[in-house]
Amino acid sequence: MNRTTKMILLMLAAGILLVAIILTFTALGIAHPAPWLLVAILIGIPFLLKRNEQKQFAVWKDEYSVGVESLDGDHRKLLNLINNLQTAVHYQTGEIFEKEALDEVVAYTKYHFEREEKMLEEADYPDLDAHKELHAKMIAEVDGFVAEYDKRGHEALEEVAQYLKDWLVGHINGTDQEYSPLLKQKGLS
């Protein structure tokens, strides 16, 4: 279901709720709790929607740190770029902003992977080949999403943004944590 359809359904539900509030106040009176419950539900809807929407955005947590400031900085920047993409998904920012946000997150991801792999190589990281393979698979997946975006436009964007967020957070908390002790021991930053 696209965003426009969701908004129409939400407005329809709010309208029905408003009519129900008026009818229950008229039928039951101002002292009855039922219409006030409906008012509370109507007031609560925007807060629930905002809370649900905020779950789509990535927030840096200290537990994501790999203990190497340059890589942590890259990871923070990637989360911010993914959030820009999420903004494009949720706020219909237009094709130019969408394309720039997508291009920027893809380009910076590639830059970060090259930088990370170089540091791992300098540290003689034993699982470097496997780590490079994970990066290559992710880039291939993202390139597929970009091609899909080029075909379908905005409607393909949500899937891309969610994949990037989930993959990055999972990667930072998983395989990136494995190299952290070695890079700290080698004094790389």
N, CA and C of each residue as an Amber inpcrd file, in Angstrom:
protein
   567
   0.8470000  -1.1670000   0.0000000   0.0000000   0.0000000   0.0000000
   0.9010000   1.2410000   0.0000000   0.6610000   2.1250000  -0.9510000
   1.5250000   3.3060000  -1.0370000   1.1070000   4.3700000  -0.0220000
   1.9460000   5.3700000   0.1110000   1.7450000   6.4120000   1.1310000
   0.4490000   7.1890000   0.8990000   0.1060000   7.4750000  -0.3350000
  -1.1160000   8.2160000  -0.6430000  -2.3440000   7.4410000  -0.1970000
  -2.3660000   6.1580000  -0.4820000  -3.4870000   5.3160000  -0.0620000
  -3.5930000   5.2810000   1.4540000  -2.4490000   5.1550000   2.1250000
  -2.4520000   5.1540000   3.5880000  -3.0130000   6.4540000   4.1390000
  -2.6210000   7.5750000   3.5420000  -3.1110000   8.8720000   4.0040000
  -4.6070000   9.0070000   3.7810000  -5.1100000   8.5510000   2.6540000
  -6.5480000   8.6120000   2.3740000  -7.3020000   7.7710000   3.3910000
  -6.8130000   6.5590000   3.6540000  -7.4710000   5.6980000   4.6400000
  -7.4240000   6.3060000   6.0360000  -6.3160000   6.9340000   6.3790000
  -6.1930000   7.5860000   7.6760000  -7.1730000   8.7470000   7.8030000
  -7.2740000   9.5530000   6.7600000  -8.2170000  10.6750000   6.7870000
  -9.6540000  10.1780000   6.8600000  -9.9390000   9.1040000   6.1660000
 -11.2780000   8.5070000   6.2190000 -11.5860000   8.0070000   7.6310000
 -10.6250000   7.3200000   8.2480000 -10.8150000   6.8160000   9.6160000
 -11.0000000   7.9760000  10.6020000 -10.2090000   9.0400000  10.4370000
 -10.3430000  10.2080000  11.3170000 -11.7070000  10.8580000  11.1310000
 -12.1830000  10.9370000   9.9000000 -13.5110000  11.4980000   9.6360000
 -14.6050000  10.6760000  10.2780000 -14.5210000   9.3740000  10.1470000
 -15.5050000   8.4790000  10.7700000 -15.4640000   8.6250000  12.2870000
 -14.2700000   8.7040000  12.8240000 -14.1110000   8.8740000  14.2670000
 -14.7070000  10.2040000  14.7310000 -14.5030000  11.2430000  13.9590000
 -15.0660000  12.5570000  14.3010000 -16.6020000  12.5170000  14.2910000
 -17.1700000  11.8870000  13.2910000 -18.6350000  11.7320000  13.2380000
 -19.1100000  10.9230000  14.4420000 -18.3920000   9.8480000  14.7860000
 -18.7710000   9.0230000  15.9430000 -18.7120000   9.8370000  17.2320000
 -17.7290000  10.7220000  17.3440000 -17.6090000  11.5770000  18.5300000
 -18.8320000  12.4940000  18.6420000 -19.1710000  13.1360000  17.5290000
 -20.3290000  14.0510000  17.5340000 -21.6070000  13.2950000  17.8870000
 -21.7890000  12.1250000  17.2720000 -23.0030000  11.3340000  17.5380000
 -23.0700000  10.8360000  18.9820000 -21.9330000  10.4020000  19.5330000
 -21.9700000   9.9040000  20.9250000 -22.1650000  11.0410000  21.9130000
 -21.5890000  12.2120000  21.6420000 -21.8550000  13.3620000  22.5170000
 -23.3470000  13.7260000  22.4650000 -23.9150000  13.7040000  21.2410000
 -25.3240000  14.0490000  21.0800000 -26.2200000  13.0230000  21.7760000
 -25.9050000  11.7410000  21.5960000 -26.7590000  10.6870000  22.1390000
 -26.5450000  10.4470000  23.6310000 -25.3030000  10.5010000  24.0840000
 -25.0030000  10.1110000  25.4640000 -24.7560000  11.3000000  26.3880000
 -24.4760000  12.4440000  25.8240000 -24.2370000  13.6280000  26.6370000
 -22.7720000  13.8010000  26.9960000 -22.4690000  14.9830000  27.4960000
 -21.0930000  15.3680000  27.7950000 -20.5190000  14.6340000  29.0040000
 -21.3650000  14.1370000  29.8720000 -20.9010000  13.4700000  31.0950000
 -20.5220000  12.0080000  30.8740000 -20.9360000  11.4350000  29.7830000
 -20.6610000  10.0160000  29.5200000 -19.2070000   9.8360000  29.0660000
 -18.5220000   8.7640000  29.5050000 -17.1060000   8.5720000  29.1510000
 -16.8640000   8.1130000  27.7080000 -17.8420000   7.5210000  27.0500000
 -17.6300000   6.9670000  25.7060000 -17.1690000   8.0210000  24.6960000
 -17.8350000   9.1680000  24.6000000 -17.3460000  10.1400000  23.6160000
 -15.9530000  10.6730000  23.9550000 -15.6490000  10.7850000  25.2320000
 -14.3230000  11.2610000  25.6330000 -13.2460000  10.2400000  25.2750000
 -13.5860000   8.9730000  25.3600000 -12.6490000   7.9250000  24.9390000
 -12.3520000   8.0620000  23.4430000 -13.3950000   8.3230000  22.6600000
 -13.2010000   8.5170000  21.2190000 -12.3500000   9.7600000  20.9340000
 -12.5430000  10.8130000  21.7160000 -11.7240000  12.0240000  21.5660000
 -10.2580000  11.6920000  21.8490000 -10.0180000  10.9290000  22.9130000
  -8.6500000  10.5430000  23.2610000  -8.0080000   9.7300000  22.1390000
  -8.7860000   8.8400000  21.5370000  -8.2640000   8.0350000  20.4200000
  -7.9110000   8.9440000  19.2420000  -8.7890000   9.8750000  18.9330000
  -8.5440000  10.7990000  17.8260000  -7.2900000  11.6320000  18.0720000
  -7.1240000  12.0970000  19.2940000  -5.9360000  12.8940000  19.6390000
  -4.6680000  12.0310000  19.6060000  -4.7810000  10.7680000  19.9840000
  -3.6230000   9.8830000  20.0520000  -3.1040000   9.4040000  18.7050000
  -3.9310000   9.4400000  17.6830000  -3.5290000   8.9220000  16.3660000
  -2.2590000   9.6020000  15.8350000  -2.1580000  10.9320000  15.8260000
  -0.9180000  11.5480000  15.3040000   0.3330000  11.1430000  16.0880000
   0.1870000  10.9780000  17.4040000   1.3430000  10.5780000  18.2110000
   1.7890000   9.1610000  17.8620000   0.8250000   8.2650000  17.6650000
   1.1570000   6.8950000  17.2820000   1.7980000   6.8470000  15.9020000
   1.2840000   7.6440000  14.9880000   1.8640000   7.6840000  13.6410000
   3.2900000   8.2040000  13.6630000   3.5200000   9.2670000  14.4410000
   4.8660000   9.8330000  14.5360000   5.8230000   8.8200000  15.1450000
   5.3850000   8.1460000  16.1930000   6.2230000   7.1330000  16.8460000
   6.5580000   6.0020000  15.8830000   5.5850000   5.5550000  15.1260000
   5.8000000   4.4870000  14.1610000   6.7640000   4.9320000  13.0650000
   6.6180000   6.1680000  12.6100000   7.4910000   6.6880000  11.5720000
   8.9280000   6.8160000  12.0670000   9.1000000   7.2150000  13.3290000
  10.4390000   7.3790000  13.8790000  11.1880000   6.0560000  13.9620000
  10.4680000   4.9540000  14.0490000  11.1120000   3.6420000  14.0720000
  11.8480000   3.3600000  12.7670000  11.4430000   4.0420000  11.7010000
  12.0800000   3.8420000  10.4040000  13.4670000   4.4640000  10.3410000
  13.7210000   5.4390000  11.2210000  14.9960000   6.1440000  11.1900000
  16.0140000   5.4510000  12.0910000  17.2560000   5.4930000  11.6750000
  18.3420000   4.8610000  12.4210000  18.9510000   5.8650000  13.3920000
  19.2190000   5.4090000  14.5890000  19.8140000   6.2600000  15.6150000
  21.1100000   5.5960000  16.0790000  22.1910000   6.3750000  16.1230000
  23.4760000   5.8480000  16.5790000  23.3820000   5.4810000  18.0510000
  23.9030000   4.3130000  18.3760000  23.9790000   3.8710000  19.7680000
  25.4350000   3.5470000  20.0760000  25.8410000   3.8010000  21.3070000
  27.2310000   3.5450000  21.6960000  27.6380000   2.0990000  21.4600000
  26.7000000   1.1840000  21.5650000  27.0300000  -0.2330000  21.3610000
  27.4180000  -0.5410000  19.9150000  27.1360000   0.3790000  18.9820000
  27.5460000   0.1830000  17.5890000  29.0390000   0.4520000  17.3990000
  29.6580000   1.1170000  18.3390000  31.0530000   1.5120000  18.1930000
  31.9540000   0.2970000  18.0120000  32.8800000   0.4290000  17.0440000
  33.8900000  -0.6130000  16.8430000  35.2010000  -0.2050000  17.4960000
  35.1950000   0.9450000  18.1540000  36.3780000   1.3940000  18.8800000
  37.4340000   2.0480000  18.0130000  37.1110000   2.2920000  16.7640000
  38.0250000   2.9670000  15.8410000  37.2810000   4.2150000  15.3600000
  37.7530000   5.3730000  15.8010000  36.9950000   6.6180000  15.5870000
  36.6820000   6.8820000  14.1160000  37.6410000   6.6380000  13.2280000
  37.3810000   6.9240000  11.8120000  36.2590000   6.0380000  11.2610000
  36.2460000   4.7670000  11.6560000  35.1890000   3.8700000  11.1790000
  33.8590000   4.1690000  11.8650000  33.9090000   4.4990000  13.1640000
  32.6790000   4.9000000  13.8500000  32.1020000   6.1560000  13.1960000
  32.9740000   7.0870000  12.8170000  32.5190000   8.2970000  12.1220000
  31.8630000   7.9590000  10.7890000  32.4590000   7.0170000  10.0580000
  31.8540000   6.5630000   8.7980000  30.4820000   5.9540000   9.0580000
  30.4030000   5.1190000  10.0860000  29.1340000   4.4600000  10.3910000
  28.0610000   5.4890000  10.7720000  28.4460000   6.4900000  11.5540000
  27.4920000   7.5590000  11.9110000  27.0130000   8.2880000  10.6550000
  27.9620000   8.5990000   9.7850000  27.5950000   9.3080000   8.5530000
  26.6780000   8.4480000   7.6880000  26.9730000   7.1610000   7.5970000
  26.1110000   6.2730000   6.8130000  24.6930000   6.2300000   7.3870000
  24.5810000   6.1880000   8.7100000  23.2490000   6.2050000   9.3140000
  22.5230000   7.5060000   8.9710000  23.2370000   8.6240000   9.0070000
  22.6240000   9.9050000   8.6380000  22.1850000   9.9210000   7.1730000
  23.0070000   9.3630000   6.2990000  22.6490000   9.3130000   4.8830000
  21.4340000   8.4080000   4.6520000  21.3760000   7.3130000   5.3910000
  20.2180000   6.4270000   5.2950000  18.9730000   7.1430000   5.8190000
  19.1390000   7.9390000   6.8580000  18.0100000   8.7230000   7.3600000
  17.5370000   9.7500000   6.3240000  18.4700000  10.3220000   5.5570000
  18.0630000  11.2060000   4.4620000  17.1940000  10.4530000   3.4630000
  17.5870000   9.2180000   3.2000000  16.8130000   8.3850000   2.2910000
  15.4370000   8.0790000   2.8880000  15.4070000   7.8030000   4.1890000
  14.1250000   7.5650000   4.8620000  13.2490000   8.8220000   4.7900000
  13.8560000   9.9920000   4.9030000  13.1100000  11.2480000   4.7690000
  12.4700000  11.3220000   3.3820000  13.2280000  10.9600000   2.3660000
  12.6960000  10.9570000   1.0020000  11.5250000   9.9880000   0.8790000
  11.6020000   8.8640000   1.5630000  10.5250000   7.8740000   1.5240000
   9.2620000   8.4250000   2.1740000   9.4060000   9.0000000   3.3470000
   8.2380000   9.3540000   4.1560000   7.6660000  10.7310000   3.8810000
   8.4320000  11.6190000   3.2820000   7.9560000  12.9870000   3.1290000
   7.8570000  13.4500000   1.6880000   7.9410000  12.5330000   0.7440000
   7.7480000  12.8650000  -0.6650000   8.5260000  14.1320000  -1.0450000
   9.8240000  14.0630000  -0.9230000  10.6890000  15.2170000  -1.1290000
  10.9410000  15.5410000  -2.5980000  10.5560000  14.6590000  -3.4650000
  10.7550000  14.8880000  -4.9000000  11.8720000  14.0310000  -5.4520000
  11.8240000  13.8560000  -6.7400000  12.7470000  12.9470000  -7.4250000
  14.2100000  13.3750000  -7.3090000  14.4740000  14.6630000  -7.3750000
  15.8640000  15.1360000  -7.3150000  16.4790000  14.8030000  -5.9610000
  15.7650000  15.1170000  -4.8710000  16.2730000  14.8050000  -3.5300000
  16.4300000  13.3050000  -3.3470000  15.4420000  12.5280000  -3.8150000
  15.5140000  11.0680000  -3.7000000  16.7640000  10.5280000  -4.3760000
  16.9600000  10.9340000  -5.6100000  18.0910000  10.4230000  -6.3930000
  19.4180000  10.8380000  -5.7580000  19.5110000  12.0940000  -5.3150000
  20.7450000  12.5440000  -4.6660000  20.9910000  11.7820000  -3.3660000
  19.9450000  11.5600000  -2.5790000  20.0920000  10.8340000  -1.3140000
  20.5320000   9.3960000  -1.5750000  19.9320000   8.7650000  -2.5580000
  20.2920000   7.3900000  -2.8990000  21.7240000   7.3150000  -3.4250000
  22.0660000   8.1970000  -4.3440000  23.4310000   8.1990000  -4.9020000
  24.4680000   8.4470000  -3.8130000  24.1620000   9.3670000  -2.9060000
  25.1220000   9.7120000  -1.8550000  25.3470000   8.5440000  -0.8940000
  24.2800000   7.8570000  -0.5030000  24.4610000   6.7370000   0.4300000
  25.2060000   5.5880000  -0.2510000  24.9500000   5.3520000  -1.5120000
  25.6500000   4.2820000  -2.2320000  27.1280000   4.6350000  -2.3970000
  27.4060000   5.8530000  -2.7990000  28.8070000   6.2720000  -2.9950000
  29.5780000   6.2370000  -1.6780000  28.9660000   6.7210000  -0.6070000
  29.6820000   6.7460000   0.6690000  29.8610000   5.3310000   1.2200000
  28.9070000   4.4600000   0.9660000  29.0440000   3.0580000   1.3890000
  30.2480000   2.4250000   0.7010000  30.3780000   2.6550000  -0.5900000
  31.5240000   2.1040000  -1.3350000  32.8380000   2.6800000  -0.8050000
  32.8640000   3.9850000  -0.5620000  34.0590000   4.6250000  -0.0020000
  34.4020000   4.0050000   1.3560000  33.4010000   3.8640000   2.2060000
  33.6350000   3.3030000   3.5430000  34.1670000   1.8760000   3.4540000
  33.5790000   1.0690000   2.5880000  34.0390000  -0.3090000   2.4600000
  35.4990000  -0.3640000   2.0290000  35.8840000   0.4730000   1.0820000
  37.2830000   0.5050000   0.6400000  38.2050000   0.8990000   1.7960000
  37.8020000   1.9070000   2.5390000  38.6110000   2.3760000   3.6690000
  38.7150000   1.2950000   4.7510000  37.6090000   0.6740000   5.0660000
  37.6010000  -0.3730000   6.0820000  38.4660000  -1.5580000   5.6430000
  38.3310000  -1.9620000   4.4040000  39.1070000  -3.0890000   3.8960000
  40.6010000  -2.7830000   3.9050000  40.9610000  -1.5490000   3.5910000
  42.3740000  -1.1560000   3.6230000  42.9220000  -1.2580000   5.0510000
  42.1400000  -0.7960000   6.0300000  42.5790000  -0.8810000   7.4250000
  42.7030000  -2.3460000   7.8620000  41.7670000  -3.1640000   7.4380000
  41.8090000  -4.5870000   7.8020000  43.0260000  -5.2660000   7.1680000
  43.3440000  -4.8540000   5.9570000  44.5270000  -5.3950000   5.2820000
  45.8020000  -4.9920000   6.0280000  45.8850000  -3.7250000   6.4280000
  47.0480000  -3.2400000   7.1790000  47.2060000  -3.9770000   8.5110000
  46.0890000  -4.3870000   9.0860000  46.1210000  -5.0700000  10.3830000
  46.2850000  -6.5850000  10.2260000  46.3900000  -7.0660000   8.9990000
  46.4690000  -8.5100000   8.7210000  45.2730000  -9.2560000   9.3050000
  44.0930000  -8.7160000   9.0850000  42.8650000  -9.3290000   9.5780000
  42.6790000 -10.6890000   8.9070000  42.5550000 -11.7620000   9.6900000
  42.5200000 -13.1040000   9.1060000  41.2710000 -13.4090000   8.2650000
  40.1530000 -12.7390000   8.5320000  38.9200000 -13.0010000   7.7790000
  38.6370000 -11.9200000   6.7360000  39.7020000 -11.2990000   6.2370000
  39.5370000 -10.1930000   5.2980000  38.7750000 -10.6150000   4.0420000
  39.1160000 -11.7670000   3.4750000  38.4480000 -12.1880000   2.2380000
  36.9480000 -12.3790000   2.4490000  36.5730000 -12.9730000   3.5610000
  35.1540000 -13.1700000   3.8550000  34.4610000 -11.8270000   4.0620000
  35.1510000 -10.9040000   4.7220000  34.5760000  -9.5850000   4.9660000
  34.3830000  -8.8320000   3.6400000  35.3870000  -8.9310000   2.7620000
  35.2710000  -8.2970000   1.4460000  34.0970000  -8.8970000   0.6650000
  33.9170000 -10.1900000   0.8010000  32.8230000 -10.8540000   0.0930000
  31.4610000 -10.3540000   0.5820000  31.3310000 -10.1580000   1.9020000
  30.0890000  -9.5920000   2.4400000  29.8370000  -8.2070000   1.8560000
  30.8830000  -7.4000000   1.7890000  30.7520000  -6.0690000   1.2150000
  30.3270000  -6.1520000  -0.2590000  30.9580000  -7.0310000  -1.0050000
  30.6520000  -7.1640000  -2.4330000  29.2010000  -7.6040000  -2.6470000
  28.7330000  -8.5370000  -1.8180000  27.3400000  -8.9960000  -1.9400000
  26.3720000  -7.8600000  -1.6340000  26.7000000  -7.0800000  -0.6140000
  25.8230000  -5.9680000  -0.2550000  25.7820000  -4.9320000  -1.3710000
  26.9260000  -4.6160000  -1.9450000  26.9840000  -3.6440000  -3.0400000
  26.1870000  -4.1590000  -4.2390000  26.3030000  -5.4490000  -4.5450000
  25.5310000  -6.0230000  -5.6540000  24.0340000  -5.9050000  -5.3800000
  23.6430000  -6.1620000  -4.1490000  22.2330000  -6.0400000  -3.7570000
  21.7640000  -4.5890000  -3.9130000  22.5650000  -3.6590000  -3.4330000
  22.2120000  -2.2390000  -3.5290000  22.1490000  -1.7960000  -4.9920000
  23.0860000  -2.2540000  -5.8090000  23.0470000  -1.9110000  -7.2350000
  21.7510000  -2.4040000  -7.8730000  21.2750000  -3.5810000  -7.4320000
  19.9810000  -4.0840000  -7.9050000  18.8350000  -3.1780000  -7.4760000
  18.8930000  -2.7040000  -6.2310000  17.8640000  -1.7840000  -5.7460000
  17.8870000  -0.4650000  -6.5260000  19.0860000   0.0150000  -6.8250000
  19.2020000   1.2650000  -7.5850000  18.5930000   1.0820000  -8.9750000
  18.8530000  -0.0540000  -9.5970000  18.2580000  -0.3370000 -10.9060000
  16.7340000  -0.3880000 -10.8020000  16.2510000  -0.9880000  -9.7140000
  14.8030000  -1.0510000  -9.4820000  14.2340000   0.3570000  -9.2800000
  14.9690000   1.1970000  -8.5500000  14.5340000   2.5910000  -8.3590000
  14.4830000   3.3110000  -9.7060000  15.4920000   3.0770000 -10.5460000
  15.5210000   3.7150000 -11.8620000  14.3040000   3.3160000 -12.6970000
  13.7920000   2.1020000 -12.4760000  12.6150000   1.6280000 -13.2190000
  11.3040000   2.1200000 -12.6000000  11.1810000   1.9530000 -11.2790000
   9.8840000   2.1800000 -10.6190000   9.7800000   3.5090000  -9.8790000
  10.8960000   4.1610000  -9.6380000  10.8530000   5.4460000  -8.9570000
  10.5710000   5.3330000  -7.4690000   9.8300000   6.3010000  -6.9630000
   9.6080000   6.4620000  -5.5170000   9.0980000   5.1940000  -4.8320000
   8.2300000   4.4500000  -5.4960000   7.6430000   3.2740000  -4.8370000
   8.6760000   2.1970000  -4.4980000   9.8350000   2.2120000  -5.1350000
  10.8940000   1.2430000  -4.8340000  11.8050000   1.7220000  -3.7090000
  11.6790000   2.9830000  -3.3330000  12.6320000   3.6040000  -2.4080000
  12.5400000   3.0660000  -0.9810000  11.3430000   2.7850000  -0.5200000
  11.1890000   2.3230000   0.8680000  11.9370000   1.0140000   1.1010000
  11.8520000   0.1240000   0.1510000  12.5480000  -1.1620000   0.2640000
  14.0620000  -0.9630000   0.3260000  14.5700000  -0.0600000  -0.4810000
  16.0050000   0.2370000  -0.4910000  16.4400000   0.7860000   0.8600000
  15.7170000   1.7790000   1.3530000  16.0840000   2.4370000   2.6140000
  16.0300000   1.4510000   3.7800000  15.0110000   0.6280000   3.8200000
  14.8850000  -0.3400000   4.9170000  16.0010000  -1.3840000   4.8480000
  16.3090000  -1.8530000   3.6400000  17.3940000  -2.8190000   3.4780000
  18.7130000  -2.2310000   3.9650000  19.0100000  -1.0100000   3.5370000
  20.2710000  -0.3770000   3.9210000  20.3700000  -0.2150000   5.4330000
  19.3070000   0.2460000   6.0490000  19.3150000   0.4350000   7.5060000
  19.5380000  -0.8970000   8.2140000  18.7470000  -1.8970000   7.8490000
  18.8560000  -3.2070000   8.5030000  20.2280000  -3.8300000   8.2700000
  20.7210000  -3.7440000   7.0370000  22.0050000  -4.3520000   6.7200000
  23.1250000  -3.6610000   7.4860000  23.1440000  -2.3410000   7.4560000
  24.2430000  -1.6160000   8.1000000  24.2700000  -1.8790000   9.6010000
  23.1380000  -1.7630000  10.2590000  23.0970000  -1.9920000  11.7060000
  23.5020000  -3.4340000  12.0140000  22.9910000  -4.3750000  11.2440000
  23.3620000  -5.7780000  11.4440000  24.8440000  -6.0290000  11.2080000
  25.3940000  -5.3980000  10.1930000  26.8100000  -5.5690000   9.8540000
  27.7080000  -4.9600000  10.9310000  27.3520000  -3.7680000  11.3940000
  28.1410000  -3.1140000  12.4430000  28.1240000  -3.9590000  13.7100000
  26.9460000  -4.4530000  14.0700000  26.8150000  -5.2350000  15.3110000
  27.3360000  -6.6600000  15.1680000  27.5440000  -7.1020000  13.9570000
  28.0000000  -8.4760000  13.7330000  29.4570000  -8.5370000  13.3430000
  29.6980000  -8.5760000  12.0360000  31.0600000  -8.8020000  11.5490000
  32.0190000  -7.6620000  11.8720000  31.5240000  -6.4260000  11.9170000
  32.4300000  -5.3210000  12.2360000  32.9270000  -5.4070000  13.6830000
  32.1270000  -5.9360000  14.5560000  32.5530000  -6.0890000  15.9550000
  33.6780000  -7.1270000  16.0700000  33.7300000  -8.0590000  15.1210000
  34.7520000  -9.1080000  15.1550000  36.1580000  -8.5470000  14.9120000
  36.2840000  -7.5270000  14.0790000  37.6150000  -6.9870000  13.8080000
  38.0350000  -5.9190000  14.8160000  37.0960000  -5.4430000  15.5940000
  37.3550000  -4.3400000  16.5180000  38.5650000  -4.5670000  17.4270000
  38.6670000  -5.6990000  18.1230000  39.8240000  -5.8790000  19.0160000
  41.1700000  -5.8170000  18.2930000  41.2300000  -6.3820000  17.0970000
  42.4860000  -6.3830000  16.3440000  42.8950000  -4.9620000  15.9480000
  41.9540000  -4.1810000  15.4310000  42.2950000  -2.8230000  15.0160000
  42.6980000  -1.9630000  16.2110000  42.0400000  -2.1530000  17.3390000
  42.4210000  -1.4040000  18.5490000  43.8230000  -1.8110000  19.0070000
  44.0890000  -3.1030000  18.9510000  45.4020000  -3.6240000  19.3710000
  46.5080000  -3.0610000  18.4670000  46.2110000  -2.9430000  17.1750000
  47.2010000  -2.4400000  16.2200000  47.2970000  -0.9140000  16.2400000
  46.3980000  -0.2740000  16.9860000  46.4300000   1.1840000  17.0980000
  45.9500000   1.9130000  15.8470000  45.1410000   1.2300000  15.0280000
  44.6350000   1.8580000  13.8150000  43.3940000   2.6830000  14.1440000
  43.3340000   3.8650000  13.5500000  42.1400000   4.6800000  13.7700000
  41.8390000   5.5030000  12.6000000
